[in-house]
Amino acid sequence: MSPIRPSAEPGGEATADVAAPPLGRAVAVLVLLAAASMIPLLGPPAALRGTGEALAPGTSGITFLRTVMFAALCVQVGEVFATRLARRVPGAPLDRAPRCWSAYAAWAGCGAALVLATIVANGNLVPQQLSDLDLGRLSGSRDGRLALLEVNAFVVAALCARSRRPSSAALPLAAVIVAEALRAHPPVEDHPLVGSGLTLVHLTCAALWAGGLLYVLRMLRQWRATAPEAGVGVLGLYARVAAVLFAAITVTGVFSTLRRMPPGTVADQLTGTAYGRTLLAKGLLVAVVALLALLARRRLRGAGDRADAYAPARREVVALGVVVALSALLTAVPVPIRW
């Protein structure tokens, strides 16, 4: 898809149309989508090659499951967030909003969280048969209780998505984010609550950024013929909030990196460890996403057709999908040793 541009219908009224995308842009989007889908399969061995670190059994599967879970979280959080933004835009036809994907995303997230819970029930190893599962580990361990919390929270979020108040899903989704933040920083870590707080802010802002942009672009496309100005208005409002989200993501990401890698070792670990390589790839891609966001914001402020911002924003959301997959890979590769 390329920028939305007005076109004249036979009756003389201006509507919006979507021109065919240039071949180069279409190829770039396909390459990004292929990269996101291949990261769970090829990412772990590629990141670990030559580092001397061992590839744990099931790392690729765990990366895939966490990618699904993070993507499901982004979709649901984004729809709640973007809908609230749209209510602040005069004339936004919320009664003709795009079809919600939240319920489907919630069940996908529940399925991924449930499989991850079975891994916890087998002592953080991929079970080979049902007899490997020890359900007592789920209720008797910290990781098990957090895994159960995520499963149940996704179920509640799915029910909220089908209710008369789908925005009520914000509470169970917040529980998922809290559980992920606590899981990422076990008590044996130095100052685990500090790490959990950084992850909580980082993951919340990332889900709002990626998921919110996805639903805003769906609104813009849905309303291209009936309310194009309302769609552009929501995108402009989102762009202002996204600037704050990006700043929070950057600050928390830098501090989290320095907690994992002391300043004197960052340069070596960024290229010599799987965690560092994945983090470097994610950082470079986030920089590209930031440039696309700046381009979209510049077009929104320009004197020309503000709907031209749709093109870089669409590429931005695809690139953010790859960032989500890289974030999932970060949770699966070995944490670097503090030198």
KEKE-3310 file (N, C-alpha, C; in steps of 0.2 Angstrom, whole numbers, plus 5000, padded with zeros to 4 digits):
npx = (5004:5002:5003:4988:4977:4966:4953:4943:4926:4914:4902:4907:4911:4924:4934:4944:4958:4968:4984:4993:5007:5024:5036:5048:5045:5035:5043:5052:5044:5039:5052:5055:5044:5047:5059:5055:5047:5056:5065:5062:5066:5079:5086:5091:5102:5110:5113:5121:5132:5149:5151:5153:5144:5131:5118:5102:5091:5076:5076:5072:5059:5054:5057:5048:5036:5036:5036:5024:5016:5020:5016:5003:4999:5003:4994:4981:4983:4986:4974:4965:4971:4972:4959:4954:4962:4955:4943:4945:4946:4937:4922:4926:4922:4917:4908:4910:4922:4937:4937:4939:4953:4956:4950:4954:4968:4970:4967:4976:4988:4985:4986:5000:5005:5001:5007:5020:5019:5019:5032:5038:5032:5039:5052:5058:5061:5058:5044:5043:5033:5017:5019:5030:5026:5025:5013:5013:5024:5020:5011:5019:5030:5039:5040:5031:5019:5018:5018:5005:4997:4998:4992:4979:4976:4976:4965:4954:4956:4952:4938:4934:4936:4926:4915:4903:4911:4925:4937:4939:4948:4961:4965:4968:4978:4987:4991:4997:5009:5015:5018:5027:5037:5041:5045:5056:5066:5073:5073:5087:5094:5104:5096:5082:5069:5071:5076:5064:5055:5060:5059:5045:5040:5046:5041:5027:5027:5032:5022:5011:5016:5019:5007:4997:5000:4997:4983:4979:4983:4975:4962:4964:4964:4952:4943:4946:4938:4926:4929:4941:4949:4947:4954:4967:4968:4968:4980:4989:4987:4991:5005:5010:5010:5017:5030:5034:5032:5043:5054:5053:5055:5068:5076:5073:5078:5092:5096:5093:5101:5114:5113:5113:5125:5140:5147:5160:5161:5152:5155:5162:5153:5142:5145:5151:5143:5127:5116:5120:5122:5109:5103:5110:5106:5092:5093:5098:5088:5077:5082:5080:5066:5063:5067:5058:5047:5049:5049:5036:5029:5034:5028:5015:5015:5017:5014:5008:4998:4992:4989:5000:5008:5005:5012:5026:5023:5016:5027:5034:5026:5028:5041:5042:5036:5046:5055:5048:5049:5063:5064:5058:5067:5077:5073:5076:5089:5105:5108:5120:5136:5141:5155)
npy = (4994:5011:5029:5037:5044:5057:5054:5056:5052:5045:5053:5065:5068:5069:5056:5044:5035:5021:5020:5008:5000:5005:4994:4992:4996:4987:4975:4978:4978:4964:4958:4962:4956:4943:4942:4944:4932:4922:4924:4917:4904:4904:4914:4911:4901:4908:4920:4914:4909:4906:4912:4904:4901:4890:4882:4881:4867:4868:4882:4889:4886:4892:4905:4908:4906:4916:4927:4926:4928:4941:4949:4947:4953:4967:4969:4969:4979:4990:4992:4996:5008:5016:5017:5025:5037:5040:5044:5057:5064:5075:5071:5058:5043:5032:5022:5015:5009:4999:4981:4973:4964:4960:4949:4937:4939:4938:4925:4918:4923:4917:4903:4903:4906:4896:4885:4889:4888:4874:4871:4877:4869:4858:4860:4870:4865:4858:4848:4831:4821:4818:4813:4820:4832:4841:4847:4853:4861:4873:4879:4879:4886:4902:4906:4897:4902:4915:4911:4905:4916:4924:4915:4915:4929:4932:4924:4931:4944:4940:4938:4950:4957:4953:4958:4972:4982:4983:4990:4987:4977:4982:4980:4966:4964:4973:4965:4954:4961:4965:4952:4948:4957:4954:4941:4942:4946:4938:4934:4931:4940:4956:4969:4966:4972:4984:4981:4975:4986:4994:4986:4985:4998:4999:4988:4991:5004:5000:4991:5000:5008:5000:4992:5002:5010:5001:4999:5012:5014:5005:5011:5023:5018:5012:5022:5030:5033:5039:5047:5054:5065:5063:5051:5055:5064:5056:5049:5060:5064:5052:5052:5062:5057:5046:5051:5053:5040:5034:5041:5036:5022:5022:5028:5018:5007:5009:5010:4997:4990:4994:4988:4975:4974:4980:4997:4996:4985:4984:4986:4975:4965:4967:4962:4950:4941:4932:4938:4952:4953:4952:4962:4973:4972:4974:4987:4994:4993:4999:5012:5014:5013:5024:5035:5033:5036:5050:5055:5052:5061:5073:5074:5075:5087:5095:5105:5099:5085:5078:5064:5058:5054:5041:5031:5030:5027:5015:5007:5008:5001:4988:4986:4987:4975:4966:4970:4966:4952:4951:4956:4945:4935:4940:4936:4923:4919:4916:4926:4939:4937:4946:4955)
npz = (5000:4997:5000:5005:4994:4988:4976:4962:4961:4949:4952:4956:4969:4980:4985:4995:4989:4986:4980:4969:4976:4974:4967:4974:4987:4991:4990:5000:5012:5012:5014:5027:5034:5031:5038:5051:5053:5052:5062:5075:5071:5065:5072:5086:5084:5075:5083:5093:5087:5087:5099:5110:5119:5125:5116:5122:5124:5114:5112:5100:5099:5111:5108:5098:5104:5113:5105:5099:5110:5114:5103:5103:5115:5111:5101:5108:5118:5110:5103:5113:5117:5105:5103:5113:5110:5098:5102:5106:5095:5085:5077:5073:5067:5077:5078:5066:5067:5063:5063:5078:5083:5095:5103:5096:5097:5110:5113:5106:5113:5125:5122:5118:5131:5139:5133:5136:5150:5152:5150:5160:5170:5168:5174:5167:5155:5139:5138:5134:5134:5142:5155:5159:5165:5179:5188:5201:5201:5195:5204:5215:5213:5210:5196:5191:5196:5190:5177:5177:5180:5169:5159:5164:5164:5150:5146:5153:5147:5134:5136:5141:5129:5121:5128:5132:5136:5130:5133:5146:5146:5149:5162:5164:5155:5159:5170:5164:5159:5171:5176:5166:5168:5181:5180:5171:5180:5191:5209:5213:5206:5206:5215:5210:5209:5204:5191:5187:5187:5177:5166:5166:5163:5150:5142:5143:5136:5124:5119:5118:5109:5097:5095:5096:5085:5074:5075:5073:5060:5054:5057:5049:5036:5036:5037:5025:5015:5020:5031:5030:5036:5050:5052:5049:5059:5071:5069:5069:5083:5089:5085:5093:5106:5104:5103:5116:5121:5114:5120:5133:5131:5126:5136:5147:5140:5139:5152:5157:5149:5154:5166:5163:5156:5162:5160:5155:5148:5138:5124:5120:5123:5115:5103:5106:5113:5113:5118:5117:5103:5099:5105:5099:5086:5088:5093:5082:5073:5079:5078:5065:5064:5072:5063:5052:5059:5062:5049:5045:5054:5050:5038:5042:5047:5036:5022:5011:5006:5020:5022:5016:5026:5029:5022:5027:5040:5039:5035:5046:5056:5052:5053:5067:5070:5068:5077:5089:5088:5089:5102:5109:5106:5114:5127:5127:5124:5132:5147:5148:5156:5170:5170)
capx = (5000:5006:4999:4981:4976:4960:4952:4936:4921:4910:4898:4910:4913:4931:4935:4951:4960:4975:4987:4997:5013:5030:5039:5053:5042:5032:5048:5055:5039:5040:5058:5054:5039:5050:5064:5051:5045:5062:5069:5062:5069:5086:5089:5095:5109:5114:5116:5125:5137:5155:5151:5155:5138:5127:5111:5098:5085:5069:5076:5069:5052:5052:5057:5042:5030:5036:5035:5016:5013:5021:5012:4996:4999:5003:4988:4976:4985:4985:4967:4962:4975:4970:4952:4954:4964:4950:4937:4947:4946:4930:4920:4929:4916:4919:4903:4912:4929:4939:4935:4944:4957:4958:4948:4958:4975:4970:4967:4983:4992:4983:4989:5007:5007:4999:5013:5026:5018:5020:5039:5040:5030:5044:5058:5060:5064:5053:5042:5043:5027:5013:5022:5036:5024:5024:5009:5015:5029:5016:5008:5024:5036:5038:5040:5025:5013:5018:5015:4998:4994:4998:4987:4972:4975:4974:4958:4950:4956:4948:4931:4933:4936:4919:4910:4901:4916:4931:4942:4941:4954:4967:4967:4971:4984:4992:4994:5002:5015:5018:5021:5033:5043:5044:5048:5063:5071:5072:5076:5094:5098:5105:5091:5077:5064:5074:5075:5057:5052:5062:5055:5038:5039:5049:5036:5021:5027:5033:5016:5007:5019:5018:5000:4993:5001:4994:4976:4978:4983:4969:4957:4965:4962:4944:4939:4949:4933:4920:4931:4949:4952:4947:4959:4973:4968:4970:4987:4993:4987:4996:5012:5013:5010:5023:5037:5035:5034:5050:5059:5053:5058:5075:5079:5073:5082:5099:5097:5092:5107:5119:5112:5115:5132:5143:5149:5167:5161:5147:5157:5164:5148:5138:5147:5154:5138:5121:5112:5123:5121:5102:5102:5113:5101:5086:5094:5098:5081:5073:5084:5077:5059:5063:5068:5052:5042:5050:5047:5028:5027:5036:5023:5009:5015:5019:5008:5004:4993:4994:4989:5006:5011:5003:5017:5031:5020:5015:5033:5036:5023:5031:5048:5041:5034:5053:5057:5044:5052:5069:5063:5056:5073:5081:5071:5077:5096:5108:5109:5127:5139:5144:5162)
capy = (5000:5018:5034:5037:5050:5058:5053:5058:5047:5048:5058:5071:5069:5067:5050:5042:5029:5018:5018:5002:5002:5004:4987:4992:4996:4980:4970:4979:4975:4957:4956:4963:4951:4936:4942:4943:4925:4918:4925:4912:4898:4905:4919:4908:4898:4914:4924:4911:4906:4909:4915:4899:4900:4884:4883:4877:4864:4872:4889:4892:4886:4897:4912:4908:4907:4923:4932:4926:4931:4949:4952:4947:4959:4973:4970:4971:4985:4995:4993:5000:5014:5019:5019:5031:5042:5042:5048:5064:5068:5077:5068:5051:5038:5026:5016:5012:5008:4993:4976:4972:4958:4958:4942:4932:4940:4936:4917:4916:4924:4912:4897:4903:4906:4889:4880:4891:4886:4867:4871:4878:4863:4852:4862:4875:4860:4856:4841:4826:4818:4821:4811:4824:4838:4841:4853:4856:4867:4879:4882:4879:4890:4909:4906:4894:4906:4920:4908:4904:4922:4926:4912:4917:4935:4932:4922:4937:4949:4938:4939:4957:4960:4951:4961:4978:4987:4980:4993:4984:4972:4985:4977:4959:4965:4975:4959:4951:4965:4965:4946:4947:4961:4950:4934:4943:4948:4933:4937:4930:4946:4961:4974:4964:4976:4990:4978:4974:4992:4996:4981:4986:5004:4998:4984:4995:5009:4997:4988:5005:5011:4996:4990:5008:5012:4996:5000:5019:5014:5002:5016:5027:5014:5010:5029:5033:5036:5042:5052:5054:5069:5060:5046:5059:5067:5051:5048:5065:5063:5046:5054:5066:5053:5041:5054:5052:5033:5033:5043:5032:5016:5023:5028:5012:5002:5011:5008:4990:4987:4995:4984:4968:4974:4986:5001:4995:4978:4984:4986:4968:4960:4968:4958:4944:4937:4931:4944:4958:4954:4953:4969:4978:4972:4978:4994:4997:4993:5004:5018:5015:5015:5031:5039:5032:5040:5057:5056:5052:5067:5079:5074:5077:5094:5098:5109:5095:5080:5075:5057:5055:5051:5034:5026:5028:5024:5008:5003:5008:4996:4982:4986:4986:4968:4963:4972:4962:4946:4952:4956:4938:4932:4942:4933:4916:4918:4917:4933:4940:4937:4953:4954)
capz = (5000:4997:5003:5003:4990:4985:4969:4960:4959:4944:4954:4957:4976:4982:4990:4995:4985:4988:4974:4969:4979:4970:4968:4979:4994:4992:4992:5007:5017:5012:5017:5034:5036:5031:5043:5058:5054:5052:5068:5080:5069:5063:5076:5091:5082:5072:5088:5097:5083:5088:5106:5115:5123:5123:5113:5126:5120:5114:5112:5095:5101:5116:5105:5094:5108:5116:5099:5098:5116:5114:5098:5105:5120:5108:5097:5112:5121:5105:5101:5119:5117:5100:5103:5118:5106:5093:5106:5107:5088:5083:5070:5072:5067:5081:5076:5060:5068:5061:5067:5083:5083:5102:5106:5093:5099:5117:5113:5103:5118:5130:5119:5119:5138:5141:5132:5141:5157:5152:5150:5167:5174:5167:5176:5162:5149:5134:5139:5128:5135:5148:5162:5161:5168:5186:5189:5207:5200:5193:5210:5221:5212:5208:5189:5189:5198:5185:5171:5177:5180:5162:5156:5166:5162:5143:5146:5155:5142:5129:5138:5140:5122:5118:5132:5130:5137:5128:5136:5152:5145:5151:5168:5164:5150:5164:5174:5160:5158:5177:5177:5162:5171:5187:5177:5168:5185:5197:5216:5214:5203:5211:5214:5205:5208:5199:5184:5185:5186:5170:5161:5166:5159:5143:5139:5142:5131:5118:5117:5116:5102:5091:5094:5094:5078:5070:5075:5070:5053:5052:5057:5043:5030:5036:5036:5020:5010:5024:5036:5030:5041:5056:5052:5049:5066:5075:5067:5072:5090:5091:5084:5098:5111:5102:5105:5123:5122:5112:5124:5139:5129:5125:5143:5151:5137:5140:5159:5157:5146:5158:5172:5161:5154:5164:5154:5152:5144:5133:5117:5119:5124:5110:5097:5108:5116:5109:5120:5115:5096:5098:5107:5094:5080:5090:5093:5075:5069:5082:5076:5058:5066:5074:5057:5049:5063:5061:5042:5045:5058:5046:5032:5045:5048:5030:5018:5006:5008:5026:5022:5014:5032:5030:5019:5032:5046:5038:5035:5053:5060:5050:5056:5074:5071:5068:5084:5094:5087:5092:5109:5111:5106:5120:5133:5126:5124:5139:5149:5148:5163:5172:5171)
cpx = (5004:5001:4992:4980:4969:4959:4945:4932:4917:4905:4901:4913:4920:4931:4942:4952:4967:4978:4991:5004:5019:5033:5044:5050:5039:5037:5051:5050:5039:5046:5058:5049:5043:5055:5060:5049:5050:5066:5069:5066:5077:5090:5093:5102:5113:5117:5121:5132:5144:5156:5154:5149:5134:5120:5106:5093:5079:5070:5072:5061:5049:5052:5050:5036:5030:5034:5027:5013:5014:5017:5005:4995:4999:4997:4982:4977:4984:4978:4964:4965:4972:4963:4951:4957:4959:4945:4939:4947:4939:4928:4923:4923:4917:4914:4905:4920:4931:4937:4940:4947:4958:4957:4953:4965:4975:4970:4973:4988:4991:4987:4996:5009:5006:5005:5019:5025:5020:5028:5041:5038:5035:5051:5062:5064:5057:5051:5041:5036:5024:5016:5027:5033:5023:5020:5010:5020:5026:5013:5013:5030:5034:5036:5033:5019:5013:5016:5008:4994:4993:4993:4980:4971:4973:4967:4953:4950:4952:4940:4929:4932:4929:4913:4908:4906:4923:4937:4944:4946:4960:4970:4971:4978:4989:4995:4999:5009:5019:5021:5027:5039:5046:5048:5055:5068:5070:5075:5083:5098:5099:5099:5085:5071:5065:5073:5068:5053:5054:5059:5048:5036:5041:5044:5030:5021:5028:5026:5011:5009:5017:5011:4996:4994:4997:4986:4975:4978:4977:4963:4958:4963:4955:4941:4942:4944:4927:4923:4938:4952:4952:4953:4966:4974:4971:4978:4991:4993:4992:5003:5015:5014:5016:5029:5038:5036:5041:5055:5059:5057:5066:5079:5079:5078:5089:5100:5097:5099:5113:5119:5114:5123:5135:5146:5155:5167:5156:5149:5159:5158:5142:5139:5150:5149:5131:5116:5114:5121:5114:5100:5104:5108:5095:5087:5094:5092:5076:5075:5081:5069:5058:5063:5061:5046:5043:5048:5039:5026:5029:5030:5016:5009:5016:5012:5005:4999:4995:4994:4995:5010:5010:5008:5023:5029:5018:5021:5036:5033:5026:5037:5047:5039:5041:5056:5054:5047:5059:5069:5061:5063:5078:5080:5073:5085:5099:5109:5117:5130:5142:5151:5165)
cpy = (5006:5023:5035:5044:5051:5057:5054:5053:5050:5053:5064:5072:5066:5061:5049:5035:5027:5016:5012:5004:5001:4997:4987:4992:4990:4975:4971:4977:4968:4954:4957:4958:4944:4936:4941:4936:4920:4919:4920:4906:4899:4910:4916:4905:4904:4918:4921:4908:4910:4912:4911:4898:4894:4886:4878:4874:4868:4879:4892:4892:4891:4904:4913:4909:4914:4928:4932:4930:4939:4952:4952:4952:4966:4974:4973:4978:4991:4997:4998:5007:5018:5021:5025:5037:5045:5046:5055:5068:5069:5074:5061:5046:5032:5020:5012:5010:5001:4987:4974:4965:4956:4951:4937:4933:4937:4928:4915:4917:4919:4905:4897:4903:4900:4884:4882:4888:4878:4866:4872:4872:4857:4855:4866:4871:4859:4849:4837:4822:4820:4819:4816:4830:4837:4848:4856:4861:4873:4883:4883:4883:4897:4909:4903:4898:4912:4917:4907:4910:4925:4922:4914:4924:4936:4929:4928:4942:4947:4939:4946:4960:4958:4955:4968:4984:4984:4983:4991:4979:4975:4982:4971:4960:4968:4970:4955:4954:4965:4958:4945:4951:4957:4944:4936:4945:4944:4936:4936:4936:4951:4967:4972:4968:4982:4987:4977:4980:4995:4992:4983:4992:5002:4993:4987:5000:5006:4994:4994:5008:5007:4994:4996:5010:5007:4998:5007:5018:5010:5007:5021:5024:5013:5017:5033:5037:5040:5048:5052:5059:5067:5055:5050:5062:5062:5050:5054:5065:5058:5048:5058:5062:5048:5044:5053:5045:5031:5035:5038:5025:5017:5024:5022:5007:5003:5008:5001:4987:4988:4990:4977:4968:4981:4990:4999:4988:4979:4983:4978:4963:4961:4964:4951:4939:4937:4937:4950:4959:4955:4960:4974:4978:4975:4985:4998:4998:4998:5011:5019:5016:5022:5036:5039:5036:5047:5059:5057:5059:5073:5079:5077:5084:5098:5101:5105:5090:5076:5067:5054:5052:5043:5029:5025:5025:5017:5004:5003:5003:4989:4981:4984:4979:4964:4964:4968:4955:4946:4952:4949:4934:4934:4938:4926:4915:4919:4924:4933:4940:4944:4952:4959)
cpz = (5000:5000:5000:5000:4988:4978:4968:4958:4953:4946:4956:4964:4976:4987:4990:4992:4987:4982:4975:4972:4974:4972:4974:4986:4996:4994:4999:5013:5017:5015:5025:5037:5037:5037:5050:5059:5055:5059:5074:5078:5068:5068:5082:5089:5079:5078:5092:5094:5085:5095:5111:5120:5120:5121:5118:5122:5120:5113:5106:5096:5106:5113:5101:5098:5111:5111:5099:5104:5116:5109:5100:5110:5116:5104:5102:5116:5116:5103:5107:5119:5111:5100:5108:5114:5101:5096:5107:5101:5086:5077:5069:5072:5070:5080:5070:5061:5065:5066:5072:5082:5090:5105:5103:5096:5106:5118:5111:5109:5124:5128:5120:5126:5141:5140:5136:5148:5158:5153:5157:5172:5173:5169:5171:5156:5145:5136:5133:5129:5141:5154:5164:5165:5175:5188:5196:5206:5198:5200:5216:5219:5209:5200:5187:5190:5193:5179:5171:5177:5173:5158:5157:5164:5155:5142:5148:5150:5136:5130:5138:5133:5119:5122:5129:5132:5136:5131:5143:5152:5147:5157:5168:5159:5155:5168:5170:5159:5165:5178:5172:5165:5177:5185:5175:5173:5191:5203:5216:5210:5208:5209:5209:5204:5204:5192:5182:5183:5179:5165:5160:5162:5151:5139:5138:5137:5124:5115:5115:5109:5096:5090:5093:5087:5073:5070:5072:5063:5050:5052:5051:5037:5030:5034:5030:5015:5014:5028:5036:5035:5048:5057:5053:5056:5071:5075:5070:5080:5092:5090:5090:5104:5110:5104:5112:5125:5120:5117:5130:5137:5128:5132:5147:5147:5138:5147:5160:5154:5150:5164:5170:5159:5157:5159:5151:5148:5138:5126:5115:5119:5118:5104:5099:5111:5112:5111:5117:5107:5095:5100:5102:5088:5082:5090:5087:5072:5073:5080:5069:5059:5068:5068:5053:5053:5062:5054:5042:5049:5054:5040:5035:5046:5042:5027:5013:5009:5014:5026:5019:5020:5032:5027:5024:5038:5045:5038:5043:5057:5058:5053:5064:5075:5071:5075:5089:5094:5090:5100:5112:5111:5112:5126:5132:5126:5131:5140:5150:5155:5164:5174:5176)
residu = (MET:SER:PRO:ILE:ARG:PRO:SER:ALA:GLU:PRO:GLY:GLY:GLU:ALA:THR:ALA:ASP:VAL:ALA:ALA:PRO:PRO:LEU:GLY:ARG:ALA:VAL:ALA:VAL:LEU:VAL:LEU:LEU:ALA:ALA:ALA:SER:MET:ILE:PRO:LEU:LEU:GLY:PRO:PRO:ALA:ALA:LEU:ARG:GLY:THR:GLY:GLU:ALA:LEU:ALA:PRO:GLY:THR:SER:GLY:ILE:THR:PHE:LEU:ARG:THR:VAL:MET:PHE:ALA:ALA:LEU:CYS:VAL:GLN:VAL:GLY:GLU:VAL:PHE:ALA:THR:ARG:LEU:ALA:ARG:ARG:VAL:PRO:GLY:ALA:PRO:LEU:ASP:ARG:ALA:PRO:ARG:CYS:TRP:SER:ALA:TYR:ALA:ALA:TRP:ALA:GLY:CYS:GLY:ALA:ALA:LEU:VAL:LEU:ALA:THR:ILE:VAL:ALA:ASN:GLY:ASN:LEU:VAL:PRO:GLN:GLN:LEU:SER:ASP:LEU:ASP:LEU:GLY:ARG:LEU:SER:GLY:SER:ARG:ASP:GLY:ARG:LEU:ALA:LEU:LEU:GLU:VAL:ASN:ALA:PHE:VAL:VAL:ALA:ALA:LEU:CYS:ALA:ARG:SER:ARG:ARG:PRO:SER:SER:ALA:ALA:LEU:PRO:LEU:ALA:ALA:VAL:ILE:VAL:ALA:GLU:ALA:LEU:ARG:ALA:HIS:PRO:PRO:VAL:GLU:ASP:HIS:PRO:LEU:VAL:GLY:SER:GLY:LEU:THR:LEU:VAL:HIS:LEU:THR:CYS:ALA:ALA:LEU:TRP:ALA:GLY:GLY:LEU:LEU:TYR:VAL:LEU:ARG:MET:LEU:ARG:GLN:TRP:ARG:ALA:THR:ALA:PRO:GLU:ALA:GLY:VAL:GLY:VAL:LEU:GLY:LEU:TYR:ALA:ARG:VAL:ALA:ALA:VAL:LEU:PHE:ALA:ALA:ILE:THR:VAL:THR:GLY:VAL:PHE:SER:THR:LEU:ARG:ARG:MET:PRO:PRO:GLY:THR:VAL:ALA:ASP:GLN:LEU:THR:GLY:THR:ALA:TYR:GLY:ARG:THR:LEU:LEU:ALA:LYS:GLY:LEU:LEU:VAL:ALA:VAL:VAL:ALA:LEU:LEU:ALA:LEU:LEU:ALA:ARG:ARG:ARG:LEU:ARG:GLY:ALA:GLY:ASP:ARG:ALA:ASP:ALA:TYR:ALA:PRO:ALA:ARG:ARG:GLU:VAL:VAL:ALA:LEU:GLY:VAL:VAL:VAL:ALA:LEU:SER:ALA:LEU:LEU:THR:ALA:VAL:PRO:VAL:PRO:ILE:ARG:TRP)
# end
